[in-house]
Amino acid sequence: MSAPLFVLPAFPPSPPAEDAEDAEHAETPSTPRHRVRQEHRERQDEREGRC
């Protein structure tokens, strides 16, 4: 068994996630990455009290 039976489709390498929350959002292909970043930033602002 020298060759694998199947090959996973190649995905473009994603930038390292800032935290686990960001990582799980990045895995949803329906959400554009820039939108994910913006939502993440807004949540971070809310956490720090900068609405």
RABELWO-V494313 format. One record per residue. N is the residue number from 1. PHI is phi in radians with two decimals (none if undefined). PSI is psi as a letter, one per 40 degrees, with the letter a starting at -180 (* if undefined). BURIAL is + if it has 9 or more other ideal C-beta (glycine too) atoms within 8 Angstrom, else -. Layout:
N	PHI	PSI	BURIAL
N	PHI	PSI	BURIAL
This chain:
1	none	g	-
2	-1.61	d	-
3	-1.92	i	-
4	-1.20	i	-
5	-1.26	d	-
6	-2.51	i	-
7	-2.06	h	-
8	-1.18	i	-
9	-1.08	i	-
10	-1.41	h	-
11	-1.79	i	-
12	-1.10	h	-
13	-1.08	h	-
14	-1.58	i	-
15	-1.11	i	-
16	-1.02	h	-
17	-1.24	i	+
18	-1.24	d	-
19	-2.71	i	-
20	-1.09	d	-
21	-1.06	d	-
22	-1.14	d	+
23	-1.11	d	+
24	-1.20	d	-
25	-1.26	d	+
26	-1.14	d	+
27	-1.39	e	-
28	-1.53	h	-
29	-1.19	e	-
30	-1.32	e	-
31	-1.72	h	-
32	-1.10	i	-
33	-1.10	d	-
34	-1.14	d	-
35	-1.18	d	-
36	-1.06	d	+
37	-1.04	d	-
38	-1.13	d	-
39	-1.10	d	+
40	-1.08	d	+
41	-1.13	d	-
42	-1.11	d	-
43	-1.11	d	+
44	-1.11	d	-
45	-1.06	d	+
46	-1.09	d	+
47	-1.08	d	-
48	-1.54	e	-
49	1.46	f	-
50	-1.88	g	-
51	-1.22	*	-
